[in-house]
Amino acid sequence: MIGPRWDIIEEHLAEAAFLYGQWEKALVDPEYVLAEVAEGPEERMLAHLDGLVVAGRRAAEKLLLPALAGDDPEVVFAAAWALLMSDDGDFSGQVLAALAEAQPVNAAAIGRALQISPRAGPLETLPSLVSGGSPAAQAAVTGVLAHRRIDPGMSLEPLLISEDPGVRKAALRLARHFPSRAYPESLERALQAADPEERDLAMVAGLIAGLQPAWTACRQVNGGGGPAWDVPAILYALSGEPDLEPLVAGLQDNARRRSALFALGFTGRVEAAEAVLPYLADPKEGKVAGEAFSAVTGLVISGKMATPPERWDPDAPEEEEEGAGEDLEEDPADALPAPNPAAVEAWWAEGKKALAAGGRLLAGKPWSQAGLLEALEHAAMRRREALALDLAIRTRGQVQLAWNGTTAEQRSQLAQARLAVAKVSARTYNGA
């Protein structure tokens, strides 16, 4: 009897781990749309993950179970996913045991596998794990409940007052799906959190629940002129608020300009397109300005509307980039096309006449919930988290899309959303 080809199985694990990282990046990449993610990194990732499942129990016991305690979270994710999907034995208990003992990074990786695994496996036991275990395990499990929309069956108050910030943040993510499990007073208290991320999560949960203090806090943050305002800026933009001054003011601040440009694209206002136009030629922020302009007007930045990338000249002296030698995080905006300012401005001189001033636009068309769902199907991945958030708030949480789930999961939810959205009246952001 021929034994397992361990070299092939190990290659499946290494490739699955690598492609998992590529898939996560693709979910926020401006160069991908949903169909391209499905046919590209996701399809390849799932093929290697399936190779681990097919390898059976011997591979699970010899390779995958030990990998759960490794130091590479991408490998941990791949091992956990394959173990959950095993057809040759039930390893869900071992996965949950590893989660209970894992350090935060590995706990998050195992949690991510639990989020997107097609097999229900241990999901029915997860609510019982919310109140126990390490803070890392609590946060991971609560994150799974939020992604899978599983009612914890308990009040979220103990989690919302936890000493661990990761637990509090996970509870706020779950509260957006089950607002009745959190006291409004707790969400209002979290709006005053010193941690901007915790404050922002409370703002989102509060807006979905229709709490007026959440909108008040959003306006205050946008009017304050301080840092850490990315999410509040997007929320303000999505609201349809006609007064764009807080966002336009951010264009004057070097530290806030990119966030202001990105947010202005979600306002849908002709005035926003006018505001970003002068920044199309900005060597640092021109790409984001072009993205925002396109989001409002519908003009595609390609062909003559784009500036061709510079050709590499092997004889040119190499310039040392700012921050060279540092471990810099990639910015998805770097992959955006650079606009051709002169061509875009020439188009705008005539194109703006066809756009309705004063109303809210989505890619050049009047905003509608049907148009929002269409954008969630075809828009660049980078923009879909904010678009999904708009849908969640306007439907008061009744229609929420897991924008970072598998494409099969997202398409299923989009199909359900198209049926549900016709029965749900769009709400405003101020609780009305």
KOLBARO-598726 format. One record per residue (C-alpha): x, y, z; residue number from 1. Coordinates in nm, 2 decimals, padded with zeros to 4 digits. Example, Ala and Ser with C-alpha at 12.3 -4.5 7.8 and 13.67 -1.06 7.14 Angstrom:
2
{x: 01.23 y: -00.45 z: 00.78 resi: 1};
{x: 01.37 y: -00.11 z: 00.71 resi: 2};
END
This chain:
432
{x: 00.00 y: 00.00 z: 00.00 resi: 1};
{x: 00.14 y: 00.33 z: -00.10 resi: 2};
{x: 00.16 y: 00.58 z: 00.19 resi: 3};
{x: 00.07 y: 00.95 z: 00.18 resi: 4};
{x: 00.28 y: 01.18 z: -00.03 resi: 5};
{x: 00.38 y: 01.41 z: 00.26 resi: 6};
{x: 00.57 y: 01.65 z: 00.03 resi: 7};
{x: 00.25 y: 01.71 z: -00.16 resi: 8};
{x: 00.04 y: 01.75 z: 00.16 resi: 9};
{x: 00.29 y: 01.99 z: 00.30 resi: 10};
{x: 00.28 y: 02.19 z: -00.02 resi: 11};
{x: -00.10 y: 02.21 z: 00.00 resi: 12};
{x: -00.06 y: 02.35 z: 00.35 resi: 13};
{x: 00.20 y: 02.60 z: 00.25 resi: 14};
{x: 00.01 y: 02.71 z: -00.05 resi: 15};
{x: -00.33 y: 02.73 z: 00.13 resi: 16};
{x: -00.17 y: 02.95 z: 00.40 resi: 17};
{x: -00.01 y: 03.18 z: 00.14 resi: 18};
{x: -00.33 y: 03.21 z: -00.06 resi: 19};
{x: -00.53 y: 03.28 z: 00.25 resi: 20};
{x: -00.32 y: 03.59 z: 00.30 resi: 21};
{x: -00.37 y: 03.68 z: -00.07 resi: 22};
{x: -00.75 y: 03.62 z: -00.04 resi: 23};
{x: -00.77 y: 03.85 z: 00.27 resi: 24};
{x: -00.59 y: 04.12 z: 00.07 resi: 25};
{x: -00.82 y: 04.07 z: -00.23 resi: 26};
{x: -01.12 y: 04.14 z: -00.01 resi: 27};
{x: -01.01 y: 04.51 z: 00.01 resi: 28};
{x: -00.82 y: 04.54 z: -00.31 resi: 29};
{x: -00.94 y: 04.81 z: -00.56 resi: 30};
{x: -00.83 y: 04.60 z: -00.86 resi: 31};
{x: -01.07 y: 04.32 z: -00.77 resi: 32};
{x: -01.45 y: 04.28 z: -00.79 resi: 33};
{x: -01.64 y: 04.00 z: -00.63 resi: 34};
{x: -01.64 y: 03.77 z: -00.94 resi: 35};
{x: -01.26 y: 03.81 z: -00.98 resi: 36};
{x: -01.20 y: 03.72 z: -00.62 resi: 37};
{x: -01.41 y: 03.41 z: -00.67 resi: 38};
{x: -01.22 y: 03.30 z: -00.98 resi: 39};
{x: -00.88 y: 03.40 z: -00.86 resi: 40};
{x: -00.73 y: 03.38 z: -00.51 resi: 41};
{x: -01.04 y: 03.22 z: -00.35 resi: 42};
{x: -01.07 y: 02.94 z: -00.60 resi: 43};
{x: -00.70 y: 02.86 z: -00.56 resi: 44};
{x: -00.71 y: 02.88 z: -00.18 resi: 45};
{x: -01.01 y: 02.65 z: -00.16 resi: 46};
{x: -00.84 y: 02.40 z: -00.40 resi: 47};
{x: -00.54 y: 02.36 z: -00.17 resi: 48};
{x: -00.76 y: 02.35 z: 00.14 resi: 49};
{x: -00.96 y: 02.07 z: -00.02 resi: 50};
{x: -00.63 y: 01.89 z: -00.09 resi: 51};
{x: -00.57 y: 01.89 z: 00.29 resi: 52};
{x: -00.92 y: 01.75 z: 00.36 resi: 53};
{x: -00.87 y: 01.48 z: 00.10 resi: 54};
{x: -00.55 y: 01.38 z: 00.27 resi: 55};
{x: -00.75 y: 01.23 z: 00.55 resi: 56};
{x: -00.70 y: 01.14 z: 00.91 resi: 57};
{x: -00.33 y: 01.06 z: 00.90 resi: 58};
{x: -00.25 y: 01.41 z: 00.76 resi: 59};
{x: -00.48 y: 01.56 z: 01.01 resi: 60};
{x: -00.31 y: 01.39 z: 01.31 resi: 61};
{x: 00.05 y: 01.42 z: 01.19 resi: 62};
{x: 00.04 y: 01.76 z: 01.02 resi: 63};
{x: -00.27 y: 01.97 z: 01.09 resi: 64};
{x: -00.33 y: 01.92 z: 01.46 resi: 65};
{x: 00.04 y: 02.02 z: 01.54 resi: 66};
{x: 00.01 y: 02.32 z: 01.31 resi: 67};
{x: -00.27 y: 02.47 z: 01.53 resi: 68};
{x: 00.00 y: 02.55 z: 01.78 resi: 69};
{x: 00.24 y: 02.70 z: 01.53 resi: 70};
{x: 00.37 y: 03.05 z: 01.50 resi: 71};
{x: 00.23 y: 03.13 z: 01.16 resi: 72};
{x: -00.13 y: 03.25 z: 01.18 resi: 73};
{x: -00.20 y: 03.18 z: 00.81 resi: 74};
{x: -00.09 y: 02.82 z: 00.85 resi: 75};
{x: -00.30 y: 02.80 z: 01.17 resi: 76};
{x: -00.60 y: 02.92 z: 00.97 resi: 77};
{x: -00.55 y: 02.66 z: 00.69 resi: 78};
{x: -00.50 y: 02.38 z: 00.94 resi: 79};
{x: -00.82 y: 02.48 z: 01.14 resi: 80};
{x: -01.03 y: 02.51 z: 00.82 resi: 81};
{x: -00.92 y: 02.17 z: 00.69 resi: 82};
{x: -00.98 y: 02.00 z: 01.03 resi: 83};
{x: -01.33 y: 02.15 z: 01.06 resi: 84};
{x: -01.41 y: 02.02 z: 00.71 resi: 85};
{x: -01.26 y: 01.67 z: 00.77 resi: 86};
{x: -01.46 y: 01.38 z: 00.62 resi: 87};
{x: -01.23 y: 01.13 z: 00.80 resi: 88};
{x: -01.31 y: 01.20 z: 01.17 resi: 89};
{x: -01.45 y: 01.49 z: 01.38 resi: 90};
{x: -01.17 y: 01.72 z: 01.48 resi: 91};
{x: -01.39 y: 02.01 z: 01.59 resi: 92};
{x: -01.33 y: 01.94 z: 01.96 resi: 93};
{x: -00.95 y: 01.97 z: 01.91 resi: 94};
{x: -01.00 y: 02.29 z: 01.71 resi: 95};
{x: -01.20 y: 02.45 z: 01.99 resi: 96};
{x: -00.95 y: 02.32 z: 02.25 resi: 97};
{x: -00.67 y: 02.49 z: 02.05 resi: 98};
{x: -00.87 y: 02.81 z: 02.04 resi: 99};
{x: -00.91 y: 02.81 z: 02.41 resi: 100};
{x: -00.54 y: 02.79 z: 02.46 resi: 101};
{x: -00.42 y: 03.01 z: 02.17 resi: 102};
{x: -00.25 y: 03.34 z: 02.19 resi: 103};
{x: -00.45 y: 03.63 z: 02.04 resi: 104};
{x: -00.31 y: 03.61 z: 01.68 resi: 105};
{x: -00.37 y: 03.24 z: 01.65 resi: 106};
{x: -00.70 y: 03.26 z: 01.83 resi: 107};
{x: -00.81 y: 03.52 z: 01.56 resi: 108};
{x: -00.69 y: 03.28 z: 01.29 resi: 109};
{x: -00.89 y: 02.99 z: 01.42 resi: 110};
{x: -01.18 y: 03.22 z: 01.47 resi: 111};
{x: -01.16 y: 03.32 z: 01.10 resi: 112};
{x: -01.17 y: 02.96 z: 01.00 resi: 113};
{x: -01.48 y: 02.91 z: 01.21 resi: 114};
{x: -01.63 y: 03.22 z: 01.05 resi: 115};
{x: -01.61 y: 03.10 z: 00.69 resi: 116};
{x: -01.61 y: 02.72 z: 00.71 resi: 117};
{x: -01.91 y: 02.59 z: 00.52 resi: 118};
{x: -01.96 y: 02.31 z: 00.77 resi: 119};
{x: -02.16 y: 02.39 z: 01.08 resi: 120};
{x: -01.95 y: 02.16 z: 01.30 resi: 121};
{x: -01.92 y: 02.31 z: 01.65 resi: 122};
{x: -02.11 y: 02.63 z: 01.59 resi: 123};
{x: -02.40 y: 02.52 z: 01.81 resi: 124};
{x: -02.17 y: 02.50 z: 02.11 resi: 125};
{x: -02.01 y: 02.84 z: 02.06 resi: 126};
{x: -02.25 y: 03.05 z: 02.26 resi: 127};
{x: -02.17 y: 02.86 z: 02.57 resi: 128};
{x: -01.80 y: 02.95 z: 02.53 resi: 129};
{x: -01.86 y: 03.33 z: 02.52 resi: 130};
{x: -01.86 y: 03.37 z: 02.90 resi: 131};
{x: -01.56 y: 03.15 z: 02.96 resi: 132};
{x: -01.21 y: 03.10 z: 02.84 resi: 133};
{x: -00.92 y: 03.35 z: 02.79 resi: 134};
{x: -00.99 y: 03.70 z: 02.66 resi: 135};
{x: -00.84 y: 03.60 z: 02.32 resi: 136};
{x: -01.08 y: 03.30 z: 02.29 resi: 137};
{x: -01.38 y: 03.51 z: 02.40 resi: 138};
{x: -01.30 y: 03.78 z: 02.14 resi: 139};
{x: -01.26 y: 03.51 z: 01.87 resi: 140};
{x: -01.58 y: 03.33 z: 01.96 resi: 141};
{x: -01.78 y: 03.65 z: 01.98 resi: 142};
{x: -01.64 y: 03.74 z: 01.64 resi: 143};
{x: -01.76 y: 03.41 z: 01.49 resi: 144};
{x: -02.11 y: 03.47 z: 01.64 resi: 145};
{x: -02.12 y: 03.81 z: 01.48 resi: 146};
{x: -02.00 y: 03.69 z: 01.14 resi: 147};
{x: -02.24 y: 03.39 z: 01.14 resi: 148};
{x: -02.53 y: 03.59 z: 01.30 resi: 149};
{x: -02.57 y: 03.35 z: 01.59 resi: 150};
{x: -02.76 y: 03.48 z: 01.88 resi: 151};
{x: -02.54 y: 03.45 z: 02.19 resi: 152};
{x: -02.85 y: 03.38 z: 02.40 resi: 153};
{x: -02.73 y: 03.61 z: 02.68 resi: 154};
{x: -02.68 y: 03.97 z: 02.76 resi: 155};
{x: -02.37 y: 04.13 z: 02.61 resi: 156};
{x: -02.32 y: 04.35 z: 02.92 resi: 157};
{x: -02.04 y: 04.13 z: 03.08 resi: 158};
{x: -01.85 y: 04.15 z: 02.76 resi: 159};
{x: -01.91 y: 04.52 z: 02.71 resi: 160};
{x: -01.76 y: 04.60 z: 03.05 resi: 161};
{x: -01.47 y: 04.35 z: 03.01 resi: 162};
{x: -01.12 y: 04.48 z: 03.11 resi: 163};
{x: -00.99 y: 04.34 z: 02.78 resi: 164};
{x: -01.04 y: 04.58 z: 02.49 resi: 165};
{x: -01.05 y: 04.30 z: 02.23 resi: 166};
{x: -01.35 y: 04.15 z: 02.41 resi: 167};
{x: -01.53 y: 04.48 z: 02.43 resi: 168};
{x: -01.47 y: 04.54 z: 02.06 resi: 169};
{x: -01.59 y: 04.19 z: 01.96 resi: 170};
{x: -01.91 y: 04.25 z: 02.17 resi: 171};
{x: -01.98 y: 04.57 z: 01.99 resi: 172};
{x: -01.95 y: 04.39 z: 01.66 resi: 173};
{x: -02.20 y: 04.14 z: 01.78 resi: 174};
{x: -02.43 y: 04.41 z: 01.91 resi: 175};
{x: -02.48 y: 04.54 z: 01.56 resi: 176};
{x: -02.66 y: 04.21 z: 01.48 resi: 177};
{x: -02.84 y: 04.17 z: 01.81 resi: 178};
{x: -02.90 y: 04.52 z: 01.95 resi: 179};
{x: -03.15 y: 04.39 z: 02.21 resi: 180};
{x: -02.86 y: 04.20 z: 02.38 resi: 181};
{x: -02.69 y: 04.53 z: 02.47 resi: 182};
{x: -02.83 y: 04.82 z: 02.68 resi: 183};
{x: -02.84 y: 05.15 z: 02.49 resi: 184};
{x: -02.66 y: 05.30 z: 02.79 resi: 185};
{x: -02.36 y: 05.07 z: 02.73 resi: 186};
{x: -02.34 y: 05.17 z: 02.36 resi: 187};
{x: -02.36 y: 05.54 z: 02.46 resi: 188};
{x: -02.08 y: 05.48 z: 02.72 resi: 189};
{x: -01.86 y: 05.32 z: 02.45 resi: 190};
{x: -01.91 y: 05.63 z: 02.23 resi: 191};
{x: -01.68 y: 05.81 z: 02.48 resi: 192};
{x: -01.41 y: 05.54 z: 02.47 resi: 193};
{x: -01.05 y: 05.67 z: 02.45 resi: 194};
{x: -00.97 y: 05.40 z: 02.19 resi: 195};
{x: -01.09 y: 05.53 z: 01.85 resi: 196};
{x: -01.17 y: 05.18 z: 01.72 resi: 197};
{x: -01.39 y: 05.10 z: 02.02 resi: 198};
{x: -01.56 y: 05.44 z: 01.98 resi: 199};
{x: -01.62 y: 05.37 z: 01.61 resi: 200};
{x: -01.76 y: 05.03 z: 01.67 resi: 201};
{x: -02.00 y: 05.18 z: 01.92 resi: 202};
{x: -02.10 y: 05.44 z: 01.67 resi: 203};
{x: -02.18 y: 05.18 z: 01.40 resi: 204};
{x: -02.38 y: 04.97 z: 01.64 resi: 205};
{x: -02.56 y: 05.27 z: 01.77 resi: 206};
{x: -02.65 y: 05.40 z: 01.42 resi: 207};
{x: -02.78 y: 05.05 z: 01.32 resi: 208};
{x: -02.99 y: 05.05 z: 01.64 resi: 209};
{x: -03.12 y: 05.39 z: 01.55 resi: 210};
{x: -02.97 y: 05.57 z: 01.86 resi: 211};
{x: -02.96 y: 05.94 z: 01.82 resi: 212};
{x: -02.65 y: 05.98 z: 02.05 resi: 213};
{x: -02.45 y: 05.78 z: 01.79 resi: 214};
{x: -02.53 y: 06.03 z: 01.52 resi: 215};
{x: -02.46 y: 06.32 z: 01.76 resi: 216};
{x: -02.12 y: 06.16 z: 01.84 resi: 217};
{x: -02.05 y: 06.11 z: 01.47 resi: 218};
{x: -02.12 y: 06.48 z: 01.40 resi: 219};
{x: -01.90 y: 06.59 z: 01.69 resi: 220};
{x: -01.60 y: 06.38 z: 01.58 resi: 221};
{x: -01.63 y: 06.51 z: 01.23 resi: 222};
{x: -01.65 y: 06.87 z: 01.35 resi: 223};
{x: -01.36 y: 06.83 z: 01.59 resi: 224};
{x: -01.08 y: 06.83 z: 01.34 resi: 225};
{x: -00.88 y: 06.57 z: 01.52 resi: 226};
{x: -00.70 y: 06.25 z: 01.40 resi: 227};
{x: -00.85 y: 05.90 z: 01.40 resi: 228};
{x: -01.16 y: 06.00 z: 01.21 resi: 229};
{x: -01.16 y: 05.76 z: 00.92 resi: 230};
{x: -01.48 y: 05.57 z: 01.02 resi: 231};
{x: -01.67 y: 05.87 z: 01.14 resi: 232};
{x: -01.59 y: 06.05 z: 00.82 resi: 233};
{x: -01.73 y: 05.76 z: 00.61 resi: 234};
{x: -02.04 y: 05.74 z: 00.83 resi: 235};
{x: -02.09 y: 06.11 z: 00.79 resi: 236};
{x: -02.05 y: 06.08 z: 00.41 resi: 237};
{x: -02.29 y: 05.78 z: 00.39 resi: 238};
{x: -02.56 y: 05.97 z: 00.58 resi: 239};
{x: -02.64 y: 06.18 z: 00.28 resi: 240};
{x: -02.58 y: 06.50 z: 00.49 resi: 241};
{x: -02.58 y: 06.79 z: 00.24 resi: 242};
{x: -02.33 y: 06.99 z: 00.45 resi: 243};
{x: -01.99 y: 06.87 z: 00.33 resi: 244};
{x: -01.79 y: 07.13 z: 00.52 resi: 245};
{x: -01.64 y: 06.88 z: 00.78 resi: 246};
{x: -01.51 y: 06.66 z: 00.51 resi: 247};
{x: -01.40 y: 06.94 z: 00.28 resi: 248};
{x: -01.21 y: 07.10 z: 00.58 resi: 249};
{x: -01.02 y: 06.77 z: 00.61 resi: 250};
{x: -00.87 y: 06.83 z: 00.27 resi: 251};
{x: -00.66 y: 07.11 z: 00.41 resi: 252};
{x: -00.50 y: 06.88 z: 00.67 resi: 253};
{x: -00.21 y: 06.67 z: 00.53 resi: 254};
{x: -00.28 y: 06.40 z: 00.80 resi: 255};
{x: -00.65 y: 06.38 z: 00.72 resi: 256};
{x: -00.65 y: 06.45 z: 00.34 resi: 257};
{x: -00.66 y: 06.09 z: 00.23 resi: 258};
{x: -00.94 y: 06.00 z: 00.46 resi: 259};
{x: -01.13 y: 06.31 z: 00.36 resi: 260};
{x: -01.09 y: 06.22 z: -00.01 resi: 261};
{x: -01.20 y: 05.86 z: 00.04 resi: 262};
{x: -01.51 y: 05.97 z: 00.24 resi: 263};
{x: -01.61 y: 06.23 z: -00.01 resi: 264};
{x: -01.66 y: 05.96 z: -00.27 resi: 265};
{x: -01.94 y: 05.81 z: -00.06 resi: 266};
{x: -02.14 y: 06.14 z: -00.03 resi: 267};
{x: -02.27 y: 06.11 z: -00.38 resi: 268};
{x: -02.27 y: 06.49 z: -00.41 resi: 269};
{x: -02.17 y: 06.69 z: -00.72 resi: 270};
{x: -02.02 y: 06.93 z: -00.47 resi: 271};
{x: -01.79 y: 06.65 z: -00.35 resi: 272};
{x: -01.67 y: 06.58 z: -00.71 resi: 273};
{x: -01.59 y: 06.95 z: -00.74 resi: 274};
{x: -01.40 y: 06.95 z: -00.41 resi: 275};
{x: -01.17 y: 06.66 z: -00.50 resi: 276};
{x: -01.10 y: 06.78 z: -00.85 resi: 277};
{x: -00.80 y: 07.00 z: -00.75 resi: 278};
{x: -00.63 y: 06.70 z: -00.59 resi: 279};
{x: -00.63 y: 06.48 z: -00.91 resi: 280};
{x: -00.28 y: 06.60 z: -00.98 resi: 281};
{x: -00.15 y: 06.55 z: -00.62 resi: 282};
{x: 00.14 y: 06.31 z: -00.65 resi: 283};
{x: 00.05 y: 06.15 z: -00.32 resi: 284};
{x: -00.33 y: 06.16 z: -00.31 resi: 285};
{x: -00.43 y: 06.19 z: -00.67 resi: 286};
{x: -00.53 y: 05.82 z: -00.70 resi: 287};
{x: -00.77 y: 05.84 z: -00.41 resi: 288};
{x: -00.90 y: 06.17 z: -00.55 resi: 289};
{x: -00.97 y: 06.00 z: -00.88 resi: 290};
{x: -01.14 y: 05.71 z: -00.70 resi: 291};
{x: -01.37 y: 05.95 z: -00.51 resi: 292};
{x: -01.45 y: 06.15 z: -00.83 resi: 293};
{x: -01.54 y: 05.82 z: -01.01 resi: 294};
{x: -01.76 y: 05.70 z: -00.72 resi: 295};
{x: -01.97 y: 06.02 z: -00.75 resi: 296};
{x: -01.98 y: 06.08 z: -01.12 resi: 297};
{x: -01.95 y: 05.73 z: -01.26 resi: 298};
{x: -01.65 y: 05.82 z: -01.48 resi: 299};
{x: -01.41 y: 05.53 z: -01.51 resi: 300};
{x: -01.05 y: 05.62 z: -01.46 resi: 301};
{x: -00.90 y: 05.42 z: -01.74 resi: 302};
{x: -00.79 y: 05.47 z: -02.10 resi: 303};
{x: -00.73 y: 05.84 z: -02.17 resi: 304};
{x: -00.88 y: 05.93 z: -01.84 resi: 305};
{x: -00.58 y: 05.76 z: -01.66 resi: 306};
{x: -00.21 y: 05.85 z: -01.66 resi: 307};
{x: 00.00 y: 05.56 z: -01.79 resi: 308};
{x: 00.24 y: 05.43 z: -01.53 resi: 309};
{x: 00.60 y: 05.54 z: -01.57 resi: 310};
{x: 00.82 y: 05.30 z: -01.76 resi: 311};
{x: 01.11 y: 05.15 z: -01.57 resi: 312};
{x: 01.44 y: 05.30 z: -01.69 resi: 313};
{x: 01.73 y: 05.07 z: -01.60 resi: 314};
{x: 01.97 y: 05.37 z: -01.65 resi: 315};
{x: 01.79 y: 05.60 z: -01.41 resi: 316};
{x: 01.94 y: 05.66 z: -01.07 resi: 317};
{x: 01.75 y: 05.48 z: -00.79 resi: 318};
{x: 01.58 y: 05.70 z: -00.55 resi: 319};
{x: 01.55 y: 05.59 z: -00.19 resi: 320};
{x: 01.18 y: 05.59 z: -00.09 resi: 321};
{x: 01.06 y: 05.76 z: 00.22 resi: 322};
{x: 01.06 y: 05.51 z: 00.50 resi: 323};
{x: 01.30 y: 05.28 z: 00.32 resi: 324};
{x: 01.42 y: 05.00 z: 00.54 resi: 325};
{x: 01.11 y: 05.01 z: 00.76 resi: 326};
{x: 00.84 y: 04.74 z: 00.76 resi: 327};
{x: 00.57 y: 04.94 z: 00.59 resi: 328};
{x: 00.22 y: 04.81 z: 00.56 resi: 329};
{x: 00.08 y: 04.80 z: 00.21 resi: 330};
{x: -00.19 y: 05.04 z: 00.13 resi: 331};
{x: -00.47 y: 04.91 z: -00.10 resi: 332};
{x: -00.49 y: 05.27 z: -00.25 resi: 333};
{x: -00.15 y: 05.22 z: -00.41 resi: 334};
{x: -00.31 y: 04.98 z: -00.66 resi: 335};
{x: -00.56 y: 05.25 z: -00.78 resi: 336};
{x: -00.52 y: 05.39 z: -01.13 resi: 337};
{x: -00.37 y: 05.74 z: -01.15 resi: 338};
{x: -00.61 y: 05.99 z: -01.31 resi: 339};
{x: -00.52 y: 06.22 z: -01.60 resi: 340};
{x: -00.62 y: 06.55 z: -01.45 resi: 341};
{x: -00.65 y: 06.74 z: -01.78 resi: 342};
{x: -00.87 y: 06.47 z: -01.94 resi: 343};
{x: -01.09 y: 06.44 z: -01.64 resi: 344};
{x: -01.14 y: 06.81 z: -01.60 resi: 345};
{x: -01.22 y: 06.84 z: -01.97 resi: 346};
{x: -01.48 y: 06.56 z: -01.93 resi: 347};
{x: -01.62 y: 06.73 z: -01.62 resi: 348};
{x: -01.68 y: 07.06 z: -01.80 resi: 349};
{x: -01.95 y: 06.89 z: -02.00 resi: 350};
{x: -02.03 y: 06.58 z: -01.79 resi: 351};
{x: -02.15 y: 06.76 z: -01.48 resi: 352};
{x: -02.43 y: 06.92 z: -01.68 resi: 353};
{x: -02.60 y: 06.57 z: -01.70 resi: 354};
{x: -02.58 y: 06.51 z: -01.33 resi: 355};
{x: -02.85 y: 06.62 z: -01.09 resi: 356};
{x: -02.71 y: 06.87 z: -00.85 resi: 357};
{x: -02.83 y: 06.86 z: -00.49 resi: 358};
{x: -02.93 y: 06.49 z: -00.49 resi: 359};
{x: -02.72 y: 06.19 z: -00.39 resi: 360};
{x: -02.55 y: 05.99 z: -00.66 resi: 361};
{x: -02.40 y: 05.65 z: -00.68 resi: 362};
{x: -02.16 y: 05.62 z: -00.98 resi: 363};
{x: -02.34 y: 05.89 z: -01.16 resi: 364};
{x: -02.69 y: 05.76 z: -01.10 resi: 365};
{x: -02.95 y: 05.87 z: -00.84 resi: 366};
{x: -02.89 y: 05.68 z: -00.52 resi: 367};
{x: -03.13 y: 05.39 z: -00.44 resi: 368};
{x: -03.12 y: 05.08 z: -00.24 resi: 369};
{x: -03.14 y: 04.87 z: -00.56 resi: 370};
{x: -02.84 y: 05.07 z: -00.69 resi: 371};
{x: -02.66 y: 05.00 z: -00.36 resi: 372};
{x: -02.71 y: 04.63 z: -00.40 resi: 373};
{x: -02.59 y: 04.65 z: -00.76 resi: 374};
{x: -02.28 y: 04.82 z: -00.64 resi: 375};
{x: -02.22 y: 04.56 z: -00.38 resi: 376};
{x: -02.22 y: 04.30 z: -00.66 resi: 377};
{x: -01.99 y: 04.48 z: -00.90 resi: 378};
{x: -01.80 y: 04.76 z: -00.72 resi: 379};
{x: -01.43 y: 04.74 z: -00.64 resi: 380};
{x: -01.37 y: 04.53 z: -00.33 resi: 381};
{x: -01.21 y: 04.82 z: -00.15 resi: 382};
{x: -01.54 y: 05.01 z: -00.14 resi: 383};
{x: -01.77 y: 04.73 z: -00.04 resi: 384};
{x: -01.73 y: 04.74 z: 00.34 resi: 385};
{x: -01.86 y: 05.10 z: 00.35 resi: 386};
{x: -02.14 y: 05.02 z: 00.10 resi: 387};
{x: -02.25 y: 04.72 z: 00.32 resi: 388};
{x: -02.24 y: 04.95 z: 00.62 resi: 389};
{x: -02.47 y: 05.19 z: 00.45 resi: 390};
{x: -02.72 y: 04.92 z: 00.37 resi: 391};
{x: -02.71 y: 04.79 z: 00.73 resi: 392};
{x: -02.78 y: 05.13 z: 00.88 resi: 393};
{x: -03.05 y: 05.22 z: 00.64 resi: 394};
{x: -03.24 y: 04.90 z: 00.70 resi: 395};
{x: -03.18 y: 04.92 z: 01.07 resi: 396};
{x: -02.98 y: 04.61 z: 01.07 resi: 397};
{x: -03.23 y: 04.39 z: 00.89 resi: 398};
{x: -03.01 y: 04.35 z: 00.58 resi: 399};
{x: -02.64 y: 04.30 z: 00.66 resi: 400};
{x: -02.38 y: 04.16 z: 00.43 resi: 401};
{x: -02.07 y: 03.98 z: 00.54 resi: 402};
{x: -01.85 y: 04.17 z: 00.31 resi: 403};
{x: -01.54 y: 03.97 z: 00.42 resi: 404};
{x: -01.70 y: 03.63 z: 00.38 resi: 405};
{x: -01.65 y: 03.38 z: 00.10 resi: 406};
{x: -01.79 y: 03.49 z: -00.23 resi: 407};
{x: -02.04 y: 03.20 z: -00.21 resi: 408};
{x: -02.16 y: 03.33 z: 00.12 resi: 409};
{x: -02.18 y: 03.69 z: 00.00 resi: 410};
{x: -02.37 y: 03.60 z: -00.32 resi: 411};
{x: -02.62 y: 03.40 z: -00.11 resi: 412};
{x: -02.67 y: 03.70 z: 00.12 resi: 413};
{x: -02.70 y: 03.94 z: -00.18 resi: 414};
{x: -02.98 y: 03.72 z: -00.32 resi: 415};
{x: -03.16 y: 03.73 z: 00.01 resi: 416};
{x: -03.10 y: 04.10 z: 00.04 resi: 417};
{x: -03.27 y: 04.17 z: -00.29 resi: 418};
{x: -03.58 y: 04.00 z: -00.16 resi: 419};
{x: -03.57 y: 04.17 z: 00.18 resi: 420};
{x: -03.48 y: 04.52 z: 00.08 resi: 421};
{x: -03.81 y: 04.57 z: -00.11 resi: 422};
{x: -03.99 y: 04.52 z: 00.22 resi: 423};
{x: -03.77 y: 04.75 z: 00.43 resi: 424};
{x: -03.81 y: 05.13 z: 00.42 resi: 425};
{x: -03.48 y: 05.32 z: 00.41 resi: 426};
{x: -03.40 y: 05.50 z: 00.73 resi: 427};
{x: -03.20 y: 05.81 z: 00.79 resi: 428};
{x: -02.88 y: 05.82 z: 01.01 resi: 429};
{x: -03.04 y: 06.05 z: 01.27 resi: 430};
{x: -03.27 y: 05.79 z: 01.41 resi: 431};
{x: -03.58 y: 05.90 z: 01.21 resi: 432};
END
